[in-house]
Amino acid sequence: MGTTFQRVLLKLSGEALMGNLSYGIDPTVVQYIAEEITEVVQNGVQVAIVVGGGNIFRGIKGAASGMERATADYIGMIATVMNAMTLQDALERNGVPTRVQTAIEMQEIAEPYIRRRAIRHLEKGRVVIFGAGSGNPFFTTDTTAALRAAEINAEVVFKATRVDGIYDSDPRTNPNARRYQSLTYGHVLTKDLRVMDGTAIALCKDNNIPIIVFDLSVKGNIRRALMGEPIGTIVGGSCEIS
């Protein structure tokens, strides 16, 4: 099977790992994600992953209930490492060599984030999962995804969500919501479409990295997206609004 992309970055929310649970990790969902990624890697695509931690701890929610925002964000970073290790285990049970690299040093369980080492792992066919966000509070894992994509020279960022693309309004509340096939970075920012936070969009724009938003819940969509099939909504500098 031919591929469009050689090196990609997949952004998974922590909520994606909990399936229909109210919190935590659904092993069935994690296994499904691992199987989809395994097929992509076996077809020669180099895959890096940034995973969130919202299924375990929501930093902003914690801050709103009285916790200092920076402290809450650091706890959220630790939650992303838990998710990264869980995904690593599922991938390696599928026979895919995987490395977790963390922005906060945790040498007993993961490598520290080192750009050149991450690229070398990818070149050797290993999946690299980036944990602990960017290592800084006040930045989201969306921003981390854009940052790491630029650092490792990824060709595209895939944002896995619970809807099948970007809409002009919320399709869950508006049955007449219209899905875009493509958008410019500027349109996403000016219309405040909340695909990713503004810092992440600006990073992708500055480095000319397209963003593809697709529905994670449909079986086979991860494979379809990462193998270059047209799916979801693409955000890029030369895209027309359609």
Buried (B, 14 or more C-beta within 10 A) or exposed (E): EEBEBEBBBBBBBBBBBBBEEEEEBBEEBBBBBBBBBBBBBEEEBBBBBBBBBBBBBBBEEBBEEEBEBEEBBBBBBBBBBBBBBBBBBBBEEBEBEBBBBBBBEBEEEBBBBEEEBBBEBBEEBBBBBBBBBBBBBEBBBBBBBBBBBBBBEBBBBBBBBEBBBBBBEEBEEEEEEEBBBBBBBEBBBEBEBEBBBEBBBBBBBEBEBBBBBBBBBEEEBBBBBBBBBEBBBBBBEEBEEE
